[in-house]
Amino acid sequence: MDKKNTMKRGVKIYIHNTNEYFDSIKEAAKELGVSGTTIIYHLSGKQISPTLSHLMMCRFDDNSCLDCGVILNKDNWREYDKLSCYKICKKCHTNRDKNEAIKKYNITIEEYNEIYDNQKGKCAICNILESQLIGKKRNLCIDHNHITKKVRGLLCDKCNRGLGLLNIENENDLEKIIDYLRVK
C-alpha cells in the first residue's frame, strides 16, 4: 500500500493550536509555506522543526478506543488526549497506568485491590477519594520505600510528590520536619 492510499484512508495533518485539519501533506505544506519533505521529516522525527511543533499526524478513520473499542466522546476522552490524537478512553488510560505501576512495584492486581479496599479508595495521607482527583494524574499512586522497595500504600499525586521531594523514607526524616515547624 502506498502513502497516498494511506492518506486517503483517514490520516490527516492536524494543527492543534488552530484546530485545523489538512487531508494531505501537500495541502498542509502549501498552506504552511514549507515543503512536503520538511513536514514528512518533522512528523517522522528525522528533523524536528520548531516552526512545525504544532503539527501532528492523526488517524481519523475510526473514533473508538484502541483498547476496548468504545466510541470516544467528550465524556470519556481526556482533552489532552484529543489534542494529541491519542485514541484511548479515560477508563482504559487509567487501567494502563495502574497496570504499569503494578508491574513496576512487583505486586499482583489482588494485592493492589486489597490496599485500595483497605484505604476505601482514598489517599492514605490526605484522604481525597480517587474519584475526586483532577488533572493529568487521576489515579492513586503506589507509594513505596525507596530503600526497602516495600509498597506502603496508595497516595494522590500531590502527597506522593511531597514525600519524594522531601526525601521522607522513615519517621526520623518526618520528625526533623516537625521539629523545624515547631520552632518557627
VEXKOL-848767 format. One line per 8 residues: number of its first residue (from 1); for each residue x, y, z of N, C-alpha, C, CB. Coordinates in nm, 4 decimals. Glycine has a CB too. Example, Ala and Ser with C-alpha at 12.3 -4.5 7.8 and 13.67 -1.06 7.14 Angstrom:
1) 1.3190/-0.5690/0.7800/1.2300/-0.4500/0.7800/1.3200/-0.3300/0.7800/1.1308/-0.4473/0.9046 ~ 1.2850/-0.2250/0.7080/1.3670/-0.1060/0.7140/1.2900/0.0030/0.7870/1.4084/-0.0598/0.5725
//
This chain:
1) 0.0837/-0.1182/0.0000/0.0000/0.0000/0.0000/0.0883/0.1247/0.0000/-0.0953/-0.0003/0.1217 ~ 0.0637/0.2164/-0.0915/0.1482/0.3358/-0.0972/0.0951/0.4443/-0.0031/0.1559/0.3896/-0.2417 ~ 0.1790/0.5461/0.0205/0.1459/0.6509/0.1158/0.0219/0.7306/0.0757/0.2629/0.7439/0.1313 ~ -0.0012/0.7496/-0.0533/-0.1181/0.8263/-0.0974/-0.2472/0.7570/-0.0560/-0.1153/0.8459/-0.2498 ~ -0.2543/0.6234/-0.0714/-0.3727/0.5496/-0.0305/-0.3937/0.5566/0.1197/-0.3624/0.4052/-0.0747 ~ -0.2860/0.5486/0.1959/-0.2957/0.5572/0.3415/-0.3547/0.6919/0.3806/-0.1571/0.5372/0.4078 ~ -0.3089/0.7981/0.3163/-0.3575/0.9322/0.3472/-0.5079/0.9410/0.3224/-0.2829/1.0377/0.2633 ~ -0.5555/0.8796/0.2154/-0.6977/0.8867/0.1825/-0.7823/0.8021/0.2770/-0.7204/0.8419/0.0390
9) -0.7224/0.7058/0.3457/-0.7981/0.6170/0.4332/-0.8158/0.6722/0.5742/-0.7304/0.4836/0.4402 ~ -0.7902/0.8009/0.5957/-0.8236/0.8567/0.7254/-0.7086/0.9177/0.8018/-0.8834/0.7536/0.8068 ~ -0.5932/0.9366/0.7410/-0.4842/1.0040/0.8088/-0.4890/1.1500/0.7682/-0.3459/0.9395/0.7747 ~ -0.4846/1.2391/0.8653/-0.4870/1.3813/0.8367/-0.3746/1.4508/0.9111/-0.6224/1.4422/0.8745 ~ -0.3378/1.5668/0.8623/-0.2418/1.6522/0.9310/-0.3240/1.7460/1.0180/-0.1486/1.7315/0.8297 ~ -0.2861/1.7581/1.1433/-0.3638/1.8360/1.2394/-0.2748/1.9420/1.3021/-0.4253/1.7446/1.3485 ~ -0.3234/2.0663/1.3057/-0.2527/2.1748/1.3737/-0.3308/2.2029/1.5013/-0.2400/2.3047/1.2825 ~ -0.2741/2.1596/1.6166/-0.3532/2.1645/1.7389/-0.3744/2.3040/1.7951/-0.2888/2.0810/1.8417
17) -0.2890/2.4016/1.7642/-0.3132/2.5341/1.8213/-0.4166/2.6158/1.7427/-0.1832/2.6107/1.8279 ~ -0.4471/2.5763/1.6205/-0.5517/2.6445/1.5429/-0.6697/2.5515/1.5142/-0.4940/2.6977/1.4109 ~ -0.6573/2.4258/1.5521/-0.7620/2.3252/1.5325/-0.7985/2.3065/1.3849/-0.8861/2.3642/1.6111 ~ -0.6969/2.3126/1.2977/-0.7167/2.2935/1.1542/-0.6722/2.1528/1.1134/-0.6391/2.4006/1.0735 ~ -0.7410/2.0970/1.0143/-0.7067/1.9666/0.9594/-0.6771/1.9811/0.8108/-0.8208/1.8644/0.9830 ~ -0.5798/1.9049/0.7628/-0.5489/1.9008/0.6203/-0.5560/1.7558/0.5745/-0.4082/1.9627/0.5905 ~ -0.6128/1.7333/0.4569/-0.6310/1.5979/0.4056/-0.5041/1.5367/0.3493/-0.7361/1.5979/0.3004 ~ -0.4026/1.6188/0.3251/-0.2788/1.5634/0.2696/-0.1597/1.6468/0.3140/-0.2855/1.5572/0.1154
25) -0.0436/1.5869/0.3035/0.0805/1.6575/0.3353/0.0995/1.7722/0.2369/0.2025/1.5609/0.3315 ~ 0.0637/1.7479/0.1114/0.0781/1.8508/0.0070/-0.0066/1.9742/0.0407/0.0366/1.7938/-0.1317 ~ -0.1295/1.9496/0.0833/-0.2197/2.0593/0.1193/-0.1660/2.1367/0.2409/-0.3613/2.0047/0.1490 ~ -0.1185/2.0642/0.3415/-0.0632/2.1283/0.4614/0.0612/2.2092/0.4266/-0.0295/2.0228/0.5688 ~ 0.1487/2.1522/0.3436/0.2729/2.2203/0.3046/0.2425/2.3512/0.2326/0.3588/2.1293/0.2147 ~ 0.1458/2.3473/0.1426/0.1089/2.4675/0.0671/0.0573/2.5758/0.1621/0.0016/2.4341/-0.0400 ~ -0.0312/2.5374/0.2525/-0.0900/2.6321/0.3473/0.0150/2.6903/0.4428/-0.2007/2.5636/0.4275 ~ 0.1105/2.6064/0.4857/0.2113/2.6491/0.5826/0.3353/2.7110/0.5188/0.2523/2.5324/0.6667
33) 0.3454/2.7038/0.3870/0.4582/2.7641/0.3174/0.5894/2.6899/0.3354/0.4751/2.9035/0.3630 ~ 0.5810/2.5573/0.3488/0.7017/2.4738/0.3599/0.6905/2.3604/0.2599/0.7203/2.4181/0.5054 ~ 0.7987/2.2857/0.2445/0.7937/2.1725/0.1516/0.7298/2.0515/0.2191/0.9354/2.1371/0.1008 ~ 0.6735/1.9648/0.1373/0.6167/1.8400/0.1892/0.7212/1.7554/0.2586/0.5528/1.7602/0.0770 ~ 0.8442/1.7570/0.2055/0.9546/1.6805/0.2654/0.9837/1.7301/0.4064/1.0817/1.6907/0.1784 ~ 0.9783/1.8624/0.4262/1.0014/1.9189/0.5586/0.8989/1.8653/0.6579/0.9958/2.0725/0.5537 ~ 0.7734/1.8599/0.6165/0.6670/1.8084/0.7035/0.6887/1.6601/0.7324/0.5283/1.8305/0.6388 ~ 0.7197/1.5829/0.6296/0.7416/1.4388/0.6473/0.8572/1.4145/0.7443/0.7704/1.3705/0.5110
41) 0.9681/1.4856/0.7259/1.0832/1.4696/0.8154/1.0480/1.5098/0.9585/1.2019/1.5531/0.7652 ~ 0.9701/1.6170/0.9729/0.9317/1.6629/1.1066/0.8433/1.5584/1.1752/0.8580/1.7989/1.0985 ~ 0.7398/1.5117/1.1059/0.6464/1.4165/1.1659/0.7103/1.2815/1.1951/0.5278/1.3971/1.0753 ~ 0.8110/1.2438/1.1186/0.8780/1.1153/1.1425/0.9890/1.1271/1.2474/0.9363/1.0615/1.0118 ~ 1.0200/1.2504/1.2897/1.1222/1.2716/1.3918/1.2634/1.2768/1.3374/1.1137/1.1645/1.4935 ~ 1.2793/1.2726/1.2062/1.4138/1.2741/1.1475/1.4777/1.4121/1.1559/1.4083/1.2288/1.0019 ~ 1.3954/1.5154/1.1470/1.4477/1.6519/1.1528/1.3384/1.7392/1.2141/1.4907/1.7046/1.0094 ~ 1.3469/1.7606/1.3456/1.2436/1.8359/1.4165/1.2561/1.9842/1.3840/1.2537/1.8129/1.5691
49) 1.1448/2.0412/1.3438/1.1395/2.1832/1.3092/1.0590/2.2573/1.4151/1.0775/2.2043/1.1680 ~ 1.1211/2.3517/1.4873/1.0477/2.4271/1.5899/0.9258/2.5002/1.5327/1.1407/2.5278/1.6567 ~ 0.9345/2.5439/1.4086/0.8210/2.6141/1.3480/0.7031/2.5212/1.3197/0.8646/2.6813/1.2192 ~ 0.7273/2.3905/1.3214/0.6194/2.2942/1.2975/0.5811/2.2175/1.4244/0.6607/2.1960/1.1887 ~ 0.6191/2.2689/1.5422/0.5934/2.1977/1.6676/0.4446/2.1779/1.6941/0.6557/2.2726/1.7833 ~ 0.3601/2.2580/1.6317/0.2149/2.2499/1.6496/0.1506/2.1489/1.5547/0.1521/2.3870/1.6287 ~ 0.2315/2.0789/1.4783/0.1825/1.9894/1.3741/0.1899/1.8432/1.4179/0.2623/2.0095/1.2458 ~ 0.0879/1.7651/1.3856/0.0918/1.6211/1.4119/0.0071/1.5480/1.3092/0.0424/1.5895/1.5551
57) 0.0315/1.4183/1.2974/-0.0454/1.3368/1.2046/-0.1411/1.2513/1.2864/0.0479/1.2483/1.1147 ~ -0.2669/1.2462/1.2443/-0.3692/1.1730/1.3188/-0.4446/1.0785/1.2266/-0.4669/1.2702/1.3870 ~ -0.4937/0.9700/1.2845/-0.5811/0.8787/1.2123/-0.7249/0.9156/1.2445/-0.5514/0.7301/1.2492 ~ -0.8079/0.9329/1.1425/-0.9459/0.9716/1.1632/-1.0447/0.8738/1.1009/-0.9687/1.1084/1.1078 ~ -0.9983/0.7548/1.0638/-1.0894/0.6593/1.0018/-1.1774/0.5896/1.1049/-1.0109/0.5562/0.9228 ~ -1.1430/0.6036/1.2326/-1.2175/0.5364/1.3377/-1.2066/0.6215/1.4629/-1.1646/0.3913/1.3623 ~ -1.3155/0.6416/1.5321/-1.3132/0.7224/1.6524/-1.3486/0.6375/1.7743/-1.4096/0.8408/1.6392 ~ -1.2788/0.5250/1.7878/-1.3057/0.4375/1.9014/-1.1763/0.4081/1.9767/-1.3720/0.3061/1.8545
65) -1.1916/0.3705/2.1045/-1.0779/0.3416/2.1908/-0.9974/0.2248/2.1351/-1.1250/0.3109/2.3338 ~ -0.8664/0.2417/2.1327/-0.7784/0.1362/2.0813/-0.7805/0.0106/2.1677/-0.6366/0.1879/2.0711 ~ -0.8128/0.0253/2.2986/-0.8110/-0.0891/2.3893/-0.9451/-0.1620/2.3977/-0.7705/-0.0438/2.5265 ~ -1.0526/-0.0866/2.4230/-1.1820/-0.1526/2.4470/-1.2827/-0.1349/2.3340/-1.2420/-0.1005/2.5738 ~ -1.2568/-0.0414/2.2417/-1.3439/-0.0239/2.1263/-1.4630/0.0686/2.1483/-1.3933/-0.1553/2.0837 ~ -1.4803/0.1237/2.2695/-1.5922/0.2139/2.2953/-1.5771/0.3394/2.2089/-1.5996/0.2514/2.4464 ~ -1.6890/0.3937/2.1615/-1.6861/0.5165/2.0812/-1.6464/0.6320/2.1727/-1.8253/0.5439/2.0126 ~ -1.5476/0.7090/2.1292/-1.4968/0.8197/2.2100/-1.5844/0.9434/2.1958/-1.3531/0.8528/2.1704
73) -1.6116/1.0094/2.3089/-1.6890/1.1327/2.3087/-1.6346/1.2260/2.4158/-1.8394/1.1041/2.3317 ~ -1.6968/1.3424/2.4345/-1.6439/1.4419/2.5281/-1.6423/1.3932/2.6727/-1.7251/1.5685/2.5189 ~ -1.7264/1.2978/2.7084/-1.7323/1.2496/2.8461/-1.6269/1.1440/2.8790/-1.8683/1.1937/2.8735 ~ -1.5832/1.0675/2.7804/-1.4903/0.9586/2.8099/-1.3540/0.9741/2.7435/-1.5506/0.8289/2.7678 ~ -1.3253/1.0920/2.6906/-1.1985/1.1146/2.6206/-1.1340/1.2389/2.6783/-1.2197/1.1293/2.4662 ~ -1.0162/1.2250/2.7370/-0.9486/1.3377/2.8007/-0.9106/1.4440/2.6976/-0.8236/1.2896/2.8756 ~ -0.9262/1.5704/2.7360/-0.8989/1.6828/2.6451/-0.7569/1.6748/2.5898/-0.9196/1.8173/2.7176 ~ -0.6606/1.6439/2.6768/-0.5211/1.6349/2.6342/-0.5036/1.5254/2.5284/-0.4297/1.6073/2.7554
81) -0.5710/1.4123/2.5475/-0.5604/1.3020/2.4515/-0.6230/1.3384/2.3174/-0.6271/1.1765/2.5075 ~ -0.7307/1.4190/2.3195/-0.7917/1.4632/2.1944/-0.6926/1.5463/2.1144/-0.9200/1.5441/2.2217 ~ -0.6242/1.6374/2.1835/-0.5289/1.7251/2.1163/-0.4126/1.6475/2.0566/-0.4767/1.8293/2.2130 ~ -0.3716/1.5403/2.1242/-0.2586/1.4629/2.0735/-0.3047/1.3457/1.9867/-0.1742/1.4114/2.1896 ~ -0.4352/1.3374/1.9628/-0.4938/1.2301/1.8803/-0.4660/1.0917/1.9384/-0.4392/1.2375/1.7374 ~ -0.4558/1.0836/2.0686/-0.4313/0.9575/2.1382/-0.5665/0.8932/2.1637/-0.3516/0.9791/2.2725 ~ -0.5986/0.7893/2.0893/-0.7324/0.7324/2.0917/-0.7461/0.6218/2.1950/-0.7683/0.6796/1.9556 ~ -0.7653/0.6648/2.3195/-0.7888/0.5710/2.4288/-0.8814/0.6395/2.5284/-0.6540/0.5260/2.4971
89) -0.9829/0.5680/2.5763/-1.0799/0.6286/2.6674/-1.0183/0.6469/2.8066/-1.2077/0.5417/2.6759 ~ -1.0842/0.7276/2.8883/-1.0340/0.7587/3.0230/-1.0147/0.6321/3.1063/-1.1303/0.8541/3.0951 ~ -1.1128/0.5410/3.0998/-1.1064/0.4187/3.1805/-0.9859/0.3326/3.1410/-1.2366/0.3376/3.1650 ~ -0.9641/0.3135/3.0126/-0.8500/0.2325/2.9665/-0.7180/0.3021/2.9961/-0.8613/0.2041/2.8158 ~ -0.7165/0.4355/2.9872/-0.5953/0.5112/3.0190/-0.5562/0.4870/3.1644/-0.6161/0.6628/2.9929 ~ -0.6551/0.4943/3.2549/-0.6304/0.4694/3.3969/-0.5850/0.3260/3.4191/-0.7564/0.4984/3.4795 ~ -0.6487/0.2313/3.3509/-0.6097/0.0906/3.3657/-0.4665/0.0669/3.3177/-0.7065/0.0003/3.2881 ~ -0.4272/0.1314/3.2074/-0.2897/0.1176/3.1580/-0.1906/0.1695/3.2616/-0.2718/0.1931/3.0242
97) -0.2193/0.2887/3.3162/-0.1317/0.3466/3.4187/-0.1199/0.2542/3.5387/-0.1840/0.4836/3.4632 ~ -0.2350/0.2019/3.5833/-0.2388/0.1155/3.7009/-0.1601/-0.0136/3.6752/-0.3849/0.0830/3.7391 ~ -0.1809/-0.0743/3.5587/-0.1111/-0.1993/3.5260/0.0400/-0.1799/3.5160/-0.1639/-0.2560/3.3948 ~ 0.0823/-0.0660/3.4591/0.2258/-0.0378/3.4509/0.2854/-0.0222/3.5904/0.2515/0.0893/3.3675 ~ 0.2119/0.0471/3.6795/0.2602/0.0670/3.8167/0.2670/-0.0653/3.8918/0.1695/0.1655/3.8919 ~ 0.1671/-0.1495/3.8735/0.1644/-0.2787/3.9413/0.2851/-0.3636/3.8990/0.0323/-0.3532/3.9106 ~ 0.3154/-0.3650/3.7702/0.4328/-0.4385/3.7215/0.5612/-0.3800/3.7789/0.4381/-0.4362/3.5677 ~ 0.5692/-0.2469/3.7814/0.6895/-0.1785/3.8280/0.7212/-0.2125/3.9739/0.6735/-0.0276/3.8119
105) 0.6173/-0.2225/4.0579/0.6397/-0.2454/4.2012/0.6226/-0.3911/4.2410/0.5453/-0.1603/4.2824 ~ 0.6094/-0.4783/4.1416/0.6088/-0.6223/4.1631/0.5023/-0.6681/4.2632/0.7444/-0.6664/4.2103 ~ 0.3805/-0.6165/4.2448/0.2683/-0.6648/4.3248/0.1617/-0.7160/4.2290/0.2114/-0.5521/4.4185 ~ 0.0723/-0.7970/4.2801/-0.0345/-0.8517/4.1961/-0.1535/-0.7561/4.1966/-0.0775/-0.9931/4.2457 ~ -0.2442/-0.7751/4.1033/-0.3656/-0.6939/4.0984/-0.4482/-0.7166/4.2247/-0.4491/-0.7272/3.9720 ~ -0.4435/-0.8386/4.2782/-0.5171/-0.8695/4.4015/-0.4592/-0.7902/4.5192/-0.5122/-1.0220/4.4315 ~ -0.3258/-0.7824/4.5269/-0.2617/-0.7043/4.6339/-0.2955/-0.5565/4.6205/-0.1089/-0.7239/4.6313 ~ -0.2927/-0.5074/4.4971/-0.3290/-0.3674/4.4730/-0.4732/-0.3419/4.5178/-0.3118/-0.3314/4.3230
113) -0.5648/-0.4283/4.4759/-0.7066/-0.4115/4.5117/-0.7288/-0.4203/4.6621/-0.7915/-0.5169/4.4414 ~ -0.6518/-0.5053/4.7310/-0.6628/-0.5163/4.8769/-0.6208/-0.3847/4.9443/-0.5754/-0.6337/4.9290 ~ -0.5107/-0.3271/4.8990/-0.4650/-0.1982/4.9524/-0.5706/-0.0917/4.9240/-0.3274/-0.1573/4.8904 ~ -0.6206/-0.0905/4.8017/-0.7226/0.0066/4.7599/-0.8475/-0.0049/4.8475/-0.7599/-0.0145/4.6113 ~ -0.8942/-0.1277/4.8689/-1.0143/-0.1504/4.9511/-0.9899/-0.1111/5.0966/-1.0576/-0.2978/4.9435 ~ -0.8722/-0.1463/5.1512/-0.8397/-0.1111/5.2904/-0.8384/0.0406/5.3103/-0.7030/-0.1704/5.3302 ~ -0.7970/0.1131/5.2083/-0.7929/0.2599/5.2161/-0.9246/0.3223/5.1690/-0.6761/0.3144/5.1319 ~ -1.0225/0.2387/5.1337/-1.1538/0.2837/5.0868/-1.1440/0.3778/4.9664/-1.2279/0.3533/5.1999
121) -1.0458/0.3514/4.8793/-1.0292/0.4301/4.7577/-0.9794/0.5713/4.7825/-1.1581/0.4362/4.6844 ~ -0.9146/0.5946/4.8976/-0.8673/0.7281/4.9341/-0.7157/0.7312/4.9463/-0.9312/0.7733/5.0653 ~ -0.6603/0.8510/4.9317/-0.5177/0.8721/4.9573/-0.4910/0.8434/5.1045/-0.4736/1.0178/4.9194 ~ -0.3847/0.7708/5.1348/-0.3517/0.7326/5.2719/-0.3113/0.8526/5.3581/-0.2399/0.6304/5.2710 ~ -0.2784/0.9668/5.2980/-0.2367/1.0837/5.3760/-0.3484/1.1881/5.3856/-0.1117/1.1467/5.3138 ~ -0.3983/1.2366/5.2736/-0.4954/1.3475/5.2762/-0.6413/1.3023/5.2671/-0.4664/1.4423/5.1628 ~ -0.6635/1.1738/5.2438/-0.7975/1.1144/5.2375/-0.8845/1.1598/5.1207/-0.8687/1.1442/5.3625 ~ -0.8266/1.2165/5.0167/-0.9069/1.2519/4.8999/-0.9442/1.1226/4.8257/-0.8291/1.3513/4.8054
129) -1.0676/1.1151/4.7816/-1.1117/0.9984/4.7051/-1.0474/0.9984/4.5671/-1.2654/0.9961/4.6927 ~ -1.0166/0.8807/4.5171/-0.9587/0.8704/4.3827/-1.0512/0.9349/4.2794/-0.9325/0.7225/4.3460 ~ -1.1812/0.9213/4.2975/-1.2783/0.9783/4.2033/-1.2796/1.1309/4.2039/-1.4167/0.9270/4.2354 ~ -1.2199/1.1930/4.3067/-1.2151/1.3391/4.3163/-1.0848/1.3973/4.2609/-1.2324/1.3817/4.4611 ~ -0.9920/1.3116/4.2201/-0.8644/1.3602/4.1688/-0.8853/1.4285/4.0353/-0.7633/1.2454/4.1553 ~ -0.8162/1.5404/4.0159/-0.8262/1.6133/3.8907/-0.6870/1.6305/3.8325/-0.8951/1.7503/3.9113 ~ -0.6811/1.6733/3.7086/-0.5524/1.6928/3.6434/-0.5120/1.5711/3.5634/-0.4459/1.7249/3.7455 ~ -0.3863/1.5688/3.5240/-0.3359/1.4616/3.4378/-0.3278/1.3281/3.5122/-0.1981/1.4988/3.3828
137) -0.2933/1.3323/3.6406/-0.2774/1.2106/3.7208/-0.4053/1.1875/3.7995/-0.1542/1.2212/3.8167 ~ -0.4941/1.1030/3.7476/-0.6261/1.0854/3.8082/-0.6432/0.9539/3.8825/-0.7305/1.0954/3.7031 ~ -0.5377/0.8823/3.9068/-0.5490/0.7615/3.9865/-0.4451/0.7664/4.0982/-0.5308/0.6347/3.8986 ~ -0.4697/0.6907/4.2025/-0.3790/0.6900/4.3160/-0.2456/0.6268/4.2772/-0.4415/0.6152/4.4343 ~ -0.1379/0.6832/4.3301/-0.0025/0.6345/4.3027/0.0350/0.5264/4.4036/0.1001/0.7509/4.3071 ~ 0.1134/0.4314/4.3601/0.1652/0.3303/4.4522/0.2874/0.3894/4.5207/0.2006/0.1960/4.3777 ~ 0.2773/0.4081/4.6525/0.3892/0.4617/4.7304/0.4737/0.3456/4.7811/0.3386/0.5495/4.8494 ~ 0.6047/0.3624/4.7753/0.6944/0.2575/4.8231/0.8155/0.3202/4.8902/0.7384/0.1653/4.7071
145) 0.8788/0.2428/4.9763/1.0003/0.2860/5.0421/1.1147/0.2679/4.9427/1.0255/0.2060/5.1748 ~ 1.1888/0.3754/4.9176/1.2958/0.3689/4.8176/1.4163/0.2871/4.8638/1.3409/0.5084/4.7822 ~ 1.4259/0.2645/4.9932/1.5377/0.1850/5.0454/1.5028/0.0364/5.0440/1.5742/0.2299/5.1888 ~ 1.3859/0.0020/5.1031/1.3476/-0.1393/5.1134/1.2694/-0.1879/4.9914/1.2647/-0.1614/5.2389 ~ 1.2187/-0.0939/4.9105/1.1361/-0.1224/4.7916/0.9987/-0.1779/4.8279/1.2079/-0.2212/4.7005 ~ 0.9623/-0.1769/4.9562/0.8336/-0.2304/5.0011/0.7221/-0.1281/4.9763/0.8397/-0.2682/5.1515 ~ 0.6095/-0.1767/4.9218/0.4939/-0.0916/4.8965/0.4305/-0.0547/5.0304/0.3906/-0.1627/4.8031 ~ 0.4059/0.0780/5.0499/0.3472/0.1260/5.1756/0.1981/0.1495/5.1631/0.4152/0.2540/5.2200
153) 0.1531/0.1947/5.0477/0.0119/0.2267/5.0309/-0.0107/0.3039/4.9030/-0.0397/0.3060/5.1499 ~ -0.1291/0.3647/4.8923/-0.1663/0.4425/4.7741/-0.1831/0.5886/4.8142/-0.2971/0.3875/4.7093 ~ -0.1256/0.6774/4.7339/-0.1303/0.8209/4.7616/-0.1762/0.8967/4.6383/0.0070/0.8722/4.8077 ~ -0.2346/1.0149/4.6622/-0.2638/1.1030/4.5493/-0.1294/1.1564/4.4987/-0.3621/1.2212/4.5906 ~ -0.1297/1.2134/4.3802/-0.0060/1.2606/4.3183/0.0636/1.3668/4.4032/-0.0350/1.3162/4.1797 ~ -0.0139/1.4603/4.4610/0.0460/1.5670/4.5427/0.1187/1.5103/4.6642/-0.0618/1.6661/4.5885 ~ 0.0532/1.4209/4.7368/0.1159/1.3624/4.8566/0.2369/1.2768/4.8190/0.0136/1.2772/4.9350 ~ 0.2252/1.2026/4.7112/0.3361/1.1183/4.6663/0.4575/1.2031/4.6282/0.2927/1.0318/4.5471
161) 0.4328/1.3104/4.5527/0.5418/1.4002/4.5143/0.6016/1.4695/4.6358/0.4923/1.5043/4.4141 ~ 0.5140/1.5084/4.7290/0.5615/1.5744/4.8508/0.6594/1.4880/4.9275/0.4447/1.6104/4.9400 ~ 0.6232/1.3620/4.9473/0.7152/1.2699/5.0164/0.8461/1.2565/4.9399/0.6502/1.1311/5.0338 ~ 0.8342/1.2443/4.8086/0.9536/1.2271/4.7257/1.0437/1.3489/4.7280/0.9141/1.1966/4.5835 ~ 0.9843/1.4674/4.7151/1.0642/1.5895/4.7142/1.1287/1.6170/4.8499/0.9780/1.7076/4.6734 ~ 1.0589/1.5804/4.9579/1.1147/1.5995/5.0922/1.2070/1.4851/5.1327/1.0025/1.6132/5.1941 ~ 1.2144/1.3826/5.0484/1.3014/1.2673/5.0725/1.2712/1.1998/5.2067/1.4478/1.3106/5.0683 ~ 1.1422/1.1809/5.2331/1.0981/1.1190/5.3580/1.0861/0.9685/5.3369/0.9623/1.1793/5.4060
169) 1.1692/0.8931/5.4060/1.1648/0.7472/5.3957/1.1326/0.6804/5.5291/1.2972/0.6951/5.3435 ~ 1.1430/0.7556/5.6383/1.1145/0.6966/5.7697/1.0671/0.8050/5.8667/1.2404/0.6247/5.8263 ~ 1.0309/0.7630/5.9881/0.9777/0.8551/6.0888/1.0803/0.9608/6.1296/0.9321/0.7775/6.2117 ~ 1.2083/0.9257/6.1342/1.3112/1.0226/6.1736/1.3158/1.1409/6.0776/1.4485/0.9550/6.1794 ~ 1.3025/1.1124/5.9475/1.3015/1.2203/5.8484/1.1840/1.3141/5.8734/1.2946/1.1630/5.7052 ~ 1.0685/1.2564/5.9043/0.9486/1.3353/5.9284/0.9598/1.4132/6.0598/0.8249/1.2447/5.9306 ~ 1.0179/1.3530/6.1621/1.0349/1.4206/6.2911/1.1221/1.5452/6.2776/1.0965/1.3248/6.3937 ~ 1.2231/1.5396/6.1925/1.3076/1.6571/6.1695/1.2252/1.7724/6.1123/1.4238/1.6224/6.0743
177) 1.1351/1.7400/6.0212/1.0499/1.8428/5.9606/0.9530/1.8982/6.0654/0.9716/1.7849/5.8389 ~ 0.8938/1.8103/6.1457/0.8007/1.8540/6.2505/0.8730/1.9430/6.3515/0.7373/1.7318/6.3222 ~ 0.9925/1.9034/6.3921/1.0721/1.9856/6.4851/1.0998/2.1228/6.4260/1.2050/1.9157/6.5195 ~ 1.1327/2.1266/6.3000/1.1602/2.2546/6.2327/1.0352/2.3433/6.2349/1.2069/2.2306/6.0859 ~ 0.9186/2.2858/6.2032/0.7957/2.3633/6.2007/0.7553/2.4127/6.3388/0.6847/2.2810/6.1418 ~ 0.7831/2.3367/6.4437/0.7517/2.3770/6.5811/0.8326/2.4980/6.6240/0.7770/2.2619/6.6771 ~ 0.9586/2.5054/6.5832/1.0470/2.6143/6.6218/0.9988/2.7450/6.5611/1.1913/2.5851/6.5787 ~ 0.9526/2.7418/6.4421/0.9114/2.8641/6.3708/0.7764/2.9027/6.4169/0.9120/2.8456/6.2184
//
